[in-house]
Amino acid sequence: MIISRRVGLALAAVAVAAAIVLIVRSRRRPALPAPVRHEHEHAPAEPAPPAGRPVDRWPPAPVLGTPTAEDLARYAAAGPPTIPAFLQGGHDRPAREPLDAATRRRLIRWAAVALALCLVAGGGQLVESAVFSKQPGLSQDKPCSTDPPGADCLFAELREGGTASGPVEPDPESWTAPDPDCHPGSRALPALAPDAKVTRAVHRQWRRIERWLKTHAPKSHRTLAGPAEPATVAAVEARMGRRLPADLRASLLRHDGAVTSKDTWGFGFLGNTSLSVREMLDTWRGLCDVDGQDYGGEESDPRSEWWDGRMLPVGSDGTGNHLVVDSVRHDVGDTDNEGTMDFTPGGVRVRSYHTLLKATADALEKGRAIGYWKPEVVAGELEWTVLPS
């Protein structure tokens, strides 16, 4: 039971007051009655002065002098002096009867309750001090010098990155460090010719997609860009510090993304527009500027962070979400601008960029969905719609 210090002090005061009242009541004795003087009794005579000593009417003269005859006559006319009742010692008032046994028992019980509450409050304060006084940021013994009087030191810690007693040591579960994948350094990479087998497989899927678009969605077919220059691809690889997967490079050498016009959204996969190799570099730089840190603890996995520099953005939906390819594992995922990265776009696994091309060609030709993404044609333009769950 932990209560405030003011309540504890109030309970202690009540307990002390109850104890004092109880002690006073128990030890008070009835006052002795004043002696009664009968009419036939005479007041005791004052002792006579010693023989041979003159009788002084007045004591030694005060500073103001001895009263004159006129003063004595005025005092005699005023009558005998009266003493206020509150100065008479209470002898004229009847004695108060002692408390009965039932009242004394009630007072004892209430005093015991007050004493118990006082002990509980004091024990609670001791527990509170022992448990919480040594926690950083909660001690109120030393006010923060950087805050106005009365402000909580905890807010100063959040602003200053430390406590009132000193800086906080980094927590190994929450430390951050620059993402080396976002800062690869500069090195020249020569243009790399794609593998012939991979190129044939990629072109086969692109021919299926192009044929279907030309027939059913001509507007989207016209947004397909021409091939990228091998030197441009090599320069982008050097800037990002890593080679593109062979199937992605072969795809860019056939179609360097798509171009969005004022009335047609550029062709892409799973609700995204395909990025050119230059747009890939610009998007990669922008995402590294937003999140260029590696996190410790459970968030250290590059595939569970919101962004990591080893990812290659290949598509964008225009709202901050991107389709990505892991440059290490080569599978396809997406990153949400309000969440973490996920490698089941549409709710299904896509093992490579070539797999994405083939799944798209199958979905277009057979009218089926990729996960919860289904392609549809609206006024000569391809649109990806989300199936209801």
Secondary structure, 3 states (H helix, E strand, C coil): CCCCHHHHHHHHHHHHHHHHHHHHHHHCCCCCCCCCCCCCCCCCCCCCCCCCCCCCCCCCCCCCCCCCHHHHHHHHHHCCCCCCHHHCCCCCCCCCCCCCHHHHHHHHHHHHHHHHHHHHHHHHHHHHHHHHCCCCCCCCCCCCCCCCCCCCHHHHHHHHCEECCEECCCCCCCCEEECHHHCCCCCCCCCCCCCHHHHHHHHHHHHHHHHHHHHHCHHHHHCECCCCCHHHHHHHHHHHCCCCCHHHHHHHCCCCCECCCCCCCCCCCCCCEECCHHHHHHHHHHHHHHCCEEECHHHHCCCCCCCCCCEEEEEECCCCCEEEEECCCCCEEEECCCCCEECCHHHCCCCCHHHHHHHHHHHHHHCCCECCEEEEEECCEEEEEECCC
